[in-house]
Amino acid sequence: MTDKPDGAQESGSAEHGQTSTGRAILRGMFGLGLFAIITAGLIALTQLQTRERIIEQVKLAQSRALFEIVPLSEHDNDLLADAYWIEAKQLGLKSPREAYLAKQGGQVTTLILPVVAPNGYTAPIELIVGINSRGVLEGVRVVQHKETPGLGDKIETRKSDWIRAFTGKSLANTPDEQWAVKKDGGVFDQLTGATITPRAIVSAVHEALKFYQSNRESLLQQAAGSAFQQEVSDGDA
């Protein structure tokens, strides 16, 4: 058996080393790619689960708030079933939301509108506003917010009774100029250390009442499963 020349042996070793290095790099790249795919999948799954939990919590809060505005003793229908989609920029809505009908003996007694106060202190404040057939507020509740703990979060009923001051108010018994916090010459209290939050809610509720007044007939004629879309500019009938 004839030995290969030293140069041939060195060349073969070099080629073998390069092949091994290339394979190692490919294995490393494959491992990193697989790790990235698995990590991205886990992040996406976590985000999806978190989003679903958030949506579930918002719906739960909304359900509780509905029955605070219109207790069981004041309606005989299924509030959650008697709902329809509504879209209206005047209510601060950027996408369709559900409005709810409270009925007694088949007659609509209260319409509960979804409302967003866009200019909260830290983020938009999501509300539901109950207005009875006479245009009087049955109640207002916050269903989602990110206001400052200890200050702006007093808009929650478990923190204070501030939000209950809207009950019984209407455009008839509260002139436009009074729809403001007392600091601005209105009739609504501001929160200690927080003016922006109550100012945003007062303005949003006032807009909801004006929207109801302008669109009352159309709103009350909607049946469950139908939709209402305001196609006019804000403030117009």
C-alpha positions as CSV (number, residue, x, y, z in Angstrom):
1,M,0.0,0.0,0.0
2,T,1.4,3.3,-1.1
3,D,1.2,6.2,1.4
4,K,-0.3,9.5,0.1
5,P,2.0,12.4,-0.2
6,D,2.1,14.7,2.7
7,G,0.5,17.5,0.7
8,A,-2.4,15.3,-0.2
9,Q,-3.0,14.3,3.4
10,E,-2.9,17.9,4.5
11,S,-5.4,18.8,1.7
12,G,-7.7,16.0,2.7
13,S,-7.6,17.0,6.4
14,A,-8.3,20.6,5.5
15,E,-11.3,19.6,3.3
16,H,-12.6,17.4,6.1
17,G,-12.2,20.2,8.6
18,Q,-14.0,22.6,6.4
19,T,-16.9,20.1,5.9
20,S,-17.1,19.5,9.7
21,T,-17.1,23.3,10.3
22,G,-19.8,23.8,7.7
23,R,-22.0,21.1,9.2
24,A,-21.5,22.6,12.6
25,I,-22.5,26.0,11.4
26,L,-25.6,24.6,9.6
27,R,-26.5,22.7,12.8
28,G,-26.1,25.9,14.8
29,M,-28.2,27.9,12.4
30,F,-30.9,25.2,12.4
31,G,-30.9,25.1,16.2
32,L,-31.2,28.9,16.4
33,G,-33.9,29.0,13.8
34,L,-35.9,26.3,15.6
35,F,-35.4,28.1,18.9
36,A,-36.6,31.4,17.3
37,I,-39.7,29.6,15.9
38,I,-40.6,28.0,19.2
39,T,-40.0,31.3,21.1
40,A,-42.1,33.3,18.7
41,G,-44.9,30.6,18.9
42,L,-44.9,30.7,22.7
43,I,-45.0,34.5,22.8
44,A,-47.9,34.6,20.3
45,L,-49.7,32.0,22.3
46,T,-49.2,33.9,25.5
47,Q,-50.4,37.2,23.9
48,L,-53.5,35.4,22.6
49,Q,-54.3,33.9,26.0
50,T,-53.7,37.2,27.7
51,R,-55.9,39.1,25.1
52,E,-58.7,36.5,25.6
53,R,-58.5,36.9,29.4
54,I,-58.6,40.7,29.1
55,I,-61.7,40.5,26.8
56,E,-63.3,38.1,29.2
57,Q,-62.6,40.4,32.2
58,V,-64.0,43.5,30.3
59,K,-67.2,41.5,29.4
60,L,-67.6,40.4,33.0
61,A,-67.2,44.0,34.2
62,Q,-69.7,45.2,31.6
63,S,-72.2,42.6,32.6
64,R,-72.0,43.7,36.3
65,A,-72.3,47.3,35.3
66,L,-75.4,46.7,33.2
67,F,-77.2,45.3,36.1
68,E,-76.1,48.1,38.3
69,I,-77.6,50.6,35.9
70,V,-80.8,48.6,35.4
71,P,-81.4,46.2,38.2
72,L,-83.4,42.9,37.7
73,S,-86.4,44.5,39.3
74,E,-86.6,47.1,36.6
75,H,-86.5,45.0,33.5
76,D,-88.0,41.6,32.5
77,N,-85.9,40.8,29.4
78,D,-82.4,39.3,28.9
79,L,-80.2,42.4,28.7
80,L,-77.3,40.5,27.1
81,A,-79.5,39.0,24.5
82,D,-81.4,42.2,23.6
83,A,-78.4,43.9,22.1
84,Y,-77.4,45.3,18.7
85,W,-74.3,46.8,17.2
86,I,-73.8,50.5,17.1
87,E,-71.2,52.7,15.5
88,A,-71.1,56.4,16.2
89,K,-68.1,58.8,16.3
90,Q,-70.0,61.1,18.6
91,L,-69.9,58.4,21.3
92,G,-66.1,58.1,20.8
93,L,-66.4,54.8,19.1
94,K,-63.7,53.8,16.6
95,S,-65.4,50.5,15.8
96,P,-68.9,48.9,16.3
97,R,-69.8,48.2,19.9
98,E,-72.9,46.6,21.5
99,A,-75.8,48.7,22.8
100,Y,-78.3,47.1,25.2
101,L,-82.0,47.4,25.6
102,A,-83.8,47.1,28.9
103,K,-87.5,46.3,28.5
104,Q,-90.7,46.0,30.6
105,G,-93.6,44.2,29.0
106,G,-92.0,44.3,25.6
107,Q,-91.5,48.1,25.7
108,V,-88.0,49.6,25.7
109,T,-87.5,51.5,29.0
110,T,-83.7,52.1,28.9
111,L,-81.1,52.1,26.2
112,I,-77.5,51.4,27.4
113,L,-75.0,52.9,25.1
114,P,-71.3,52.2,24.8
115,V,-69.3,55.4,25.2
116,V,-65.6,56.1,25.1
117,A,-64.1,59.3,26.7
118,P,-61.0,59.7,24.5
119,N,-59.2,62.2,26.6
120,G,-58.6,60.4,29.8
121,Y,-55.5,61.3,31.8
122,T,-53.5,58.2,30.7
123,A,-55.8,56.5,28.1
124,P,-59.3,56.5,26.7
125,I,-62.0,55.6,29.4
126,E,-64.6,53.1,28.4
127,L,-68.1,53.6,29.8
128,I,-71.7,52.4,29.5
129,V,-74.4,55.1,29.7
130,G,-78.0,54.2,30.5
131,I,-80.6,56.6,29.2
132,N,-84.3,56.0,29.7
133,S,-87.0,56.7,27.2
134,R,-87.5,60.2,28.6
135,G,-83.9,61.1,28.0
136,V,-82.9,60.9,31.7
137,L,-79.7,59.1,32.8
138,E,-80.4,55.9,34.7
139,G,-76.7,55.6,35.4
140,V,-73.1,55.7,34.2
141,R,-70.5,53.1,34.8
142,V,-66.8,52.7,33.9
143,V,-66.0,49.3,32.4
144,Q,-62.3,49.9,31.6
145,H,-59.7,52.5,32.3
146,K,-56.0,53.1,33.1
147,E,-56.3,56.2,35.3
148,T,-53.9,56.9,38.1
149,P,-54.4,54.6,41.2
150,G,-55.5,56.6,44.2
151,L,-56.5,59.6,42.1
152,G,-58.3,59.0,38.8
153,D,-59.5,55.5,39.7
154,K,-62.1,57.1,42.0
155,I,-64.4,56.9,39.0
156,E,-64.9,53.2,40.1
157,T,-67.9,52.6,42.3
158,R,-65.8,50.5,44.7
159,K,-63.5,53.5,45.2
160,S,-66.1,56.3,45.5
161,D,-69.7,57.4,44.7
162,W,-68.5,60.1,42.2
163,I,-69.9,58.4,39.1
164,R,-73.4,58.0,40.7
165,A,-73.9,61.8,40.5
166,F,-75.0,61.4,36.9
167,T,-78.1,59.4,37.7
168,G,-81.2,61.5,37.2
169,K,-79.4,64.2,35.1
170,S,-80.7,65.1,31.6
171,L,-80.4,67.8,29.0
172,A,-83.7,69.2,30.3
173,N,-82.7,69.6,34.0
174,T,-79.0,70.4,33.4
175,P,-78.3,73.1,30.8
176,D,-75.3,72.7,28.5
177,E,-73.1,75.2,30.4
178,Q,-73.5,73.2,33.6
179,W,-72.1,70.0,32.0
180,A,-68.6,70.6,33.4
181,V,-66.7,70.1,36.6
182,K,-67.2,72.9,39.3
183,K,-63.6,74.1,38.6
184,D,-64.9,75.0,35.1
185,G,-68.2,76.5,36.2
186,G,-70.2,73.3,36.0
187,V,-72.2,71.3,38.6
188,F,-70.1,68.1,38.8
189,D,-67.4,67.6,41.5
190,Q,-63.9,67.2,40.4
191,L,-61.8,64.4,42.1
192,T,-59.3,65.5,44.7
193,G,-56.0,65.8,42.9
194,A,-57.5,64.8,39.5
195,T,-59.4,67.1,37.2
196,I,-58.7,65.7,33.8
197,T,-60.4,62.4,34.4
198,P,-63.8,63.7,35.6
199,R,-63.7,66.4,33.0
200,A,-63.3,63.8,30.3
201,I,-66.2,61.7,31.6
202,V,-68.6,64.6,32.0
203,S,-67.9,65.7,28.5
204,A,-68.4,62.1,27.1
205,V,-71.7,61.6,29.0
206,H,-73.0,65.0,27.8
207,E,-72.2,64.0,24.2
208,A,-74.0,60.7,24.8
209,L,-77.2,62.5,25.9
210,K,-77.0,64.9,22.9
211,F,-76.5,61.9,20.6
212,Y,-79.5,60.1,22.1
213,Q,-81.7,63.2,21.7
214,S,-80.8,63.6,18.1
215,N,-81.2,59.9,17.2
216,R,-83.8,58.7,19.7
217,E,-86.3,57.3,17.2
218,S,-83.7,55.5,15.2
219,L,-82.1,54.1,18.2
220,L,-85.2,52.8,19.8
221,Q,-86.4,51.2,16.6
222,Q,-83.4,48.9,16.3
223,A,-84.1,45.2,16.8
224,A,-81.6,42.7,18.3
225,G,-79.1,41.7,15.7
226,S,-79.5,44.9,13.6
227,A,-77.1,47.7,13.5
228,F,-77.1,51.5,13.9
229,Q,-74.5,53.6,12.1
230,Q,-74.2,57.3,12.4
231,E,-73.3,58.6,9.0
232,V,-73.4,62.3,9.9
233,S,-70.6,64.3,11.4
234,D,-70.3,64.7,15.2
235,G,-72.9,67.1,16.6
236,D,-75.2,66.9,13.6
237,A,-78.7,65.3,13.7
